[in-house]
């Protein structure tokens, strides 16, 4: 839905606008700068809304840590969807729109209106989440997850296709709002985003956030791993890390983030190596054996028991497309001179007799 504000209050109800002011990044700043230049007749409304929100931001930031600010953002979205199409009431049972109607209103009136929104809705929602009057259930979130060895493909409410790798989880609302598409990912997922320039698509992962309008990309961010990455197949994405770094990625580029030392690496990569999983392709390229078995364990949902009698130094290379675990192990056994035994979800690796 095209954002067509009629008053400053409409900006206060746009969660992507609030999101930009609370947690600005290059992509959101570029979006709102472009929006402002394309709507000269509404520039004054936007500038006044920015002044009002920023006038309260300093006081809010001093009392709010990162976790609470993220909770605030979630609840702004929930509040916006709960009250979509409804009249917002103050504690005096008066409409906010009665106070904020147009360009001729003085700034102190707008400030009072914004303060009423903050006091009436935001602080109670953040610090009194147990209040029975807050009905979060009105915005239903769904969670899809995959077990080890299982992959899944499905579509989000906006038509975006998602392929979820094994041992992964994604959460998304029943319906996206009219100003932002936000999902949360734990694990690995491939996204082919339905393009909508009026609705930015944001994926919140373990240690970073990825924002796009329409493109295809892969995110790997398992909580158990120290390394997390984003790989772009088509289009362009903007990545914001938890440390405040901003990077834009183009096709064949990968961002790798190491949570142990906080280092960020950006480089060009072989797409098939990092995203082939979505097409049933496994590629090992001078991969240490321990990592090989970790990949196979996750891919096929099995547990490996490796003999201590075997020297696991060295690496393994190979490419497999929709191949059975047995055939892959036969290739490894030939190159490493080992033997194996499959027993349901258990695989023993040992020296040949």
Secondary structure, DSSP 8 states (H G I E B T S, - for coil): -----SSHHHHHT-HHHHHHHHS--HHHHHHHHHHHHH-GGGHHHHHHHHHHHHHHHHHHHHT--HHHHHHHHHHHHHHHHHTTTS--B-TTS-BHHHH--STTS-HHHHHHHHHHHIIIIIIHHHH-TT-TT--GGGS-EEEEE--TT--EEEE-TTS-EEEE-TT-EEEEESS--SSEEEEEEEEEEEEE----TTSEEEEE-SSEEEEESS-EEEEEE-TT-SEEEEEEEESEEEEEETTS-EEEEETTEEEEEETTT--EEEEE--HHHHHGGGGTEEEEEEEEHHHHHHHHHHHHT-EEEE-TTS---SEEEEEEES--HHHHHHHHHHHHT-EEEEETTEEEEE---
